[in-house]
Amino acid sequence: MRMYDIIEKKRDNKELTKEEITFFITEYVKGNIPDYQVSALLMAIFLNHMTNNELLHLTDAMAKSATILDLSDIKTPGKYIVDKHSTGGVGDKVTLIVLPIVASLGVEVFKMSGKGLGFTGGTADKLESIVGYDINISLEKAAKQVQDIGMCLISQNSEIAIADKKLYALRDLTATVESVDLIASSIMSKKIALGADKILLDVTVGSGAFMKNLDDARALANIMVNIGKLANKETIAILTSMDEPLGRCVGNALEIKEVISFLLSDETTLASDSIKDLKEVVFEIAAYMMKMAGVGEDINENKVKILEAITSKRAYNKFIELVKAQSGYISNVYMDWIGMNLDMPVLKDKVKYLKEIHAQSTGYIVSIDSKKIGEALVCLGGGRNKKEDLIDYSVGFEFNKKVGDKVYEGETILKVMYNDKEKFDIAFNYIEDAIYIDNIEPELAKSLKSKPHILDIIY
């Protein structure tokens, strides 16, 4: 079998066989196929797309290019292990809130998360803003931790889906990153390699996501769900809005603070407009994870249980268990707003400067461009342009106002936490461009504020 023939076949839009795809992946991982030939095949796939069979074979070969975890020994009889994956976004701290909630309700979660690259943040980076938190524990230790406390949250392991890492690096250099087929097989190969029984996908849509419009997001979601079905793994995709940053905070340590605040919310806070977008996404994803895991068939009943898990502080306590289990530093702090001492993660959150950004005119906030806010965070040092870049965990933004809110000239829209004045000057250009205020009718503002954040659910 020759790589030349495989490239030629795909160039002519013919279906590759399982044997051809397996040969390509296996030999590339071994170093027997040069990058220039793989680049040619990736471009042929980008231009001609892949059939369902090709996608299944590619995903399977990539998953099997290294370790496939066997989680059968840590499963509780009658339950299923559910993996949750987000396609990424700005202010996306959903995983860090959802996992302690569902784990406190009996869902077992073995979760690997990646580091951020470009304008979207990475869950692993947020965790590393906790002093001492070890995202690199061994797979064996992680599995034992799931048995002990019901969850682990670790970094993507070098033993998982080696082919995907090699292919992604090449896609980044050959203008093929945007291929829906290659995105889907990349995500699903890692999910299948992790050994979970079922997969829940949070497919983000909007300016702060890789999928900019609903049609493209649906196409990606349908492909991934179909791959899951073909691999005999129940897969559900929930499409969520990422047109404005999710929640109130953007930045690693700041988002951990928002996670803590959310998990300590009372019923009044959870019913308020201030966290409406984040609550909507968290409750929907957590409720479906419970259903898929076999601990609650009715979605609405699951949401009642989720509310109770938060207000009783069971979910928060589970979050603290996670931090302690993975060596994160904890201090006991008196929280005057709830009138009690609580264990709190110690954060890398010290900053030199705080700057308030004020409204330049009176009106309503019509839009906040998530991508520009994400790019501003990178400018401050809170994100990466290259994988090897070091990041500043403490910098970021806290929004006082969201889309649809009324603002008056001179009123604070957001606060910027930063350590370098030159970096702030660069970031400010993005922030200024990101926020659009106009004197629109109150009814239109109300409709902007009430836009749903759950856009579709695909089975």
N, C-alpha and C positions, 0 to 999 in steps of 0.2 A: 504494500500500500504506500502511495506517495502523497505528500502534502500538496504537491502541484496539482494532482488530479482532483483533490478535494476542493481546492480554491477554484479551479476551473468549473467544476460542477455547480458550486454555489454561485459563481459569477453568472452562470447561465440559468439561474433560478430553478435549479433542480433540487429535489429533496435529498438531504444527506441521510445515510443509514446510521443505525446505532453504532455499528462497527467503525464507520468512518469518524464519527464524532468522538467515540472513545479513544481511537487512535490519536486523533488530534490533541485531545486533552492530556492523555497519558504521556505521549512523547514530548509535548511542550513542557510539562512539569519536570520531566527528566532532563530537559535542556537539549533535546535532540532536534528540535525545530526552531529555526531562527525567528527573531522578532519580526523581520520584514515579511516573512510568509504569513505569520499570524496576523499581522496588520492588514495584509491583503484580504484574508478571510473575514476579519472583523468588518472591514468596509463592505464586502459583499453581503454580509448579514445585515448591516445597517441599511443598505440600499434595497435588498430583496426580501427582507424579513425572514422569519422562520415559521414552519408549520408547527402544529401542536406536538406531533411526534418528535420533531427536531428539538423543540424546547424541552420536552421531557427528557430526551436522551442527553442533551447538553447539561441540564440541571443535575441529572443523576451522575453524570461523569464528573462534574465539578465537585459535587458533594462527596464522591468517593475518592477524590484526589488526595485525601488525607484521612484523618480519624473521623469515624461516624460514632457519635456517643450512643451508648446503650444505657438508657435511664430506667430500664425495667426493674432494676433492683431497688430503686428509691420510690417507686410508685406505691400509693396507697390503693388497695383493692377497691374497685368500683369508681375510682376517679381517673381523670386524664391529666397529663401534664400539658399545659398550654404555653406556647411561646408567643410573645407579643413583639411586633416590629413596627417602627415608624419610618416613613420615607424621609423624615426630617423637616425641620422648620425653625423659625426664629421665636425664641421663648418657649420652646417645646420641652416642658418638664413633666409631661404626662406619665412617662414610665415610672418616674421617681415617686409619683403620687399613687398611681394605680397599683403597683406591685405590693406595697405594704397593705393597702386596702384588701386586695383579693387574698393575700396570704393570711391576713387576720380572719378571713372568712372561709378558710379551708382549702384554697386553691394552691397547688404546689407549682412553683415557678423556677425554672432554670433559665436565667437570662444572661445573654452576652450583649454588650453594647459597644458601639464604636466611638472613636474620637471625632471631633468636628473637623471639617475641612471646608474652607470658603465661608460663605455667609450663614450656613446652618450650623447650629451648635451640636455638640456630641454629649450624650449622657455620661460617657466615661469621664469627660473633662469636668462635668458638674460634680461628679463623685470625688474627683481628685482635688476639688476645692475644699474638701473636708480633710483636716490635718490627720495624717496617718492612714487614711482609707486605702486599702490594698486592692486594686482592681485586677491584680495579676496572680491571684491565688491559683493553685493547680486545679485541674478538672476534678481530680479525686476529692480534694478538700471542698470544692464547690458542691459536688454531689452529696457529700456528707452534711454540708450545711443545709441543703434543701431538706434532708431527713430531719435535721435538728430544729430548724426554725421555719421551714416551708418555703424558703426562697434564697437565691443568691443573685448578685448583680456584679458581673465581672466584665473585663475587657475582652474583645475578640481575641481568640487564642490562635497562636501561630500554627497549631496542629489542625485547625479546622479550615477546610476548603482552600487549600494552597493555590489551586488553579485560579480561583477567583481573584486572589491578591495579585497574581502575575498579570492576569487579563485586565484588571481594573487599571493598573499602572500603565499598561499599553493603551487602553482606551482613552486615558487622560491625555495622551500625546498624539492621538490619531483622529481626533474629532469624532469619536464614536461613543462618547459617554451617554449621549441623549437617546441611543437606540433603546426603544421600549423592550424589545426582546432580550437584549443584553442586560438591561436593568433588572427585568423580572427574573431571569435565570441566575443573576448574581445574588439577589436577595434570597430567592427560594433555595438555592444550593446551600447557603449557610444555615437557613432554617431547618432544612431536612437533615443536614449533618449534625445539628444539635440534638436530634433524637426525640424531640417533643412529639406527642401524639397529635396535637392540633395546633393550628397557627392562626393568630389574629393579626391582621395587617391594618395599621393606621396610615392611610394614603392621604397625604396632605396636598391641598390644592390652593394656589394663589401666588402672589408676588414673592412670598417668603418660602416657597416650596419649589422642588424641581419640576413638578407638573403645574403649569401656569393656568390651565383651564380645565373645566370639568370633563370635557370629552376625552382629553389626553389621560386624565387621572382614571377615568372609567376604563379606558383601553388597557392601561397598566394593571389596574385592579383585576379586570376580567382574565388577563393572561396569567397573573399569579394565582388566582383562585383556581383556574383550570389546571395549572401545573400541580397545585396541591391535590386536587381531585385525582389526577392521573397517577400521583405518587401515593394514593390511598391515605391522605391526611386531610381531615376536614379543615378547610380554610375559609375564613370570612374576612372581607375587606370593608372597613368603615372609612368613608371619605370625609375628611374634616377640613374646615376652612383655615387657611393660613395667609389671608389677605392683609391682616394686621397682626402684630406680634401677639402670641397667645398669653393671656394673663397680664400681669402688671410689670413683671421684671424680665430683663434680658441681660445675661451675663452669668457666669458660672456660680460664684458664691451667692449672688443676689437671687438666683433662681432656687438655690437650696433654701434660702430664707423664705421664699414664697411657698416652697413645698412644706416647710415646717408650719407656716402660717395657715395654709390650707388644711393640713391634717389636724390642726388645733381649732378649727372653726366650730362655732356653735350653729344651731339651726337658723338663727336670724342672719348670720353672716352668709351661710350657704344659700339663703333665699334672696340675697341682695344682688343688685345689678353689678356690683363691684367685681365679682368673680364669676359672672354668668357664663362667659365663654369657656373658661377653664373648667368649670363645674360640668357644663353640658358634655364636653368631650370626655372628661374623666369618668363620669357616671355611665355614659354609654359604653365605653370600652370595658370598664370594669364589669358591668352587668353582663356583657356578652362573654367575657372571659369566664365568669362564674357559670354561665349556661354551658359553655363548651367543656368546662372541667367536670361537669356533672354534679355541681353543688347548688344548683338553682335553675329550674326550668323556665320560670316566668320572669321576663326582663323587668317589668315594673316592680314585682316583689323583690327582685334583686336590688333595685335602686333604693328601696326602703331599708334593706339590710346594709347597704353601702352607707347610707346616711347615719345609721346607728353606729356603724363601725368607726365613723369619723367622730361623731359627737361624744361617744363613750371613751374616746382616745385610744381605743384598741389598735387602730391603724397607725397612729403616731408611735405607740409603744413598739409595734412591729418594725417600724422604720428605725427606731433606736436599736432594736435587736440586730437589725441588718448592719448598721454602722459599727456596733461593737464587735459583731462576728467577724468583720473584715478589717479589724484593727483601727478603726476610726477613733479619734480622740473625743471624749465626752466630758462636759463640765456640767455641774448642777447649778442652775440659774433660777433666780426668783423672777417669775413673769408677773409683773404687776397688773397687766391687763386681764389675766385670768386668776390672779390671786393665789398662786401656788408655786412651789419649787418643781422644776422639771429638768430631766437630763436633756442636754442640748449638744449637738455636734459642734466641735471647735472648727471655725472656718478661716480660710486664708482670705480675709475680707478687708484688710487694712488699706485705706487709700489716703492720698495726700489732699485731694481736692474734690469739692462738690460744686457743680454749676447747675443752676436752675435755668431751664429754657422756657421763655415766656411767649405767650401769644402776641403776634404783631398786629392783630386786629380782632374785633369782636365778631363772633359768628359761631358756626358749628364745625366740628371736625368732620370733614367729609371722608378723608382717607388717611391712613398711616401706612406707608409702603414698607412692608416687612423686610424686603430684600435690602433696601437702603439702610434700615436700622441694623440689620445683620452685618452689612458692610461697614457701618460706622463702628460696630463692636470690634471688628477685625482691625480697623484703624487705631482704636484705643489699645490694642494688644490683647484683647479678650478672645481672639479667634486666630486661625491659621490660614496663610496663603499656601504654605508648603507643609507636608507631613512632619518635617523635622523642626518646624518653628516651635519655640517655647511660648507659652501664653501666660498672661496676667489674669489670675483667677478672680481678682478683686474688682475689676472694672466692669462698668455696665450702666444700664438705664433702669429707672423706676418711673413708670408712667402714672401721672395723676389724672389724666384724661384719656378717654378712648374714643373710637369712632362713634359719632352721633351725639357726643357731649357738647353742651353749650360752653363757650369760653369767652372771657372778656379780655380786651386788650390789656396786656401786662400780667395776666394770670399765668401761673405756672402750669405747663403742660407735662413736663417730665424733668427729672433730675438726672444729671450725668455724674457718675463717680469715676475718677481717672487719676493717673499718676504722672502723666507726661503732658505738659502744656502744648508742645508741638504736635503731638499725636491728637490732642483734643481739637486743635485748629483744623486738622485734616478731617477728622470725624464730623465736625460741626457742619461742613458742607453737605454731607450725606443726611444729617439730621434735618437740616433746614429744608432740603428737597423732599424729605420723606413725608412731611406733615402738611396737609392741604386744608385750609380753613376757608369757608365761604358763608355768605349770608343767605342760607337756604331756608325754606319754609320749615317750621317746627315738625309738621307731619312727615316730611321727607327725612328729617333727622331722626325721628322716632323709628321710621322704617329701617334706616341704616343700623340703628342700635339694636333692633330686634331681629336682624338677619340670623338665620340658623347657622350653627357651626357644624352640625351633622348634615352632610349634603347628600349622602346615599349610603346604602348598605348592600354589598354584593356577596351572594352566597355561591 
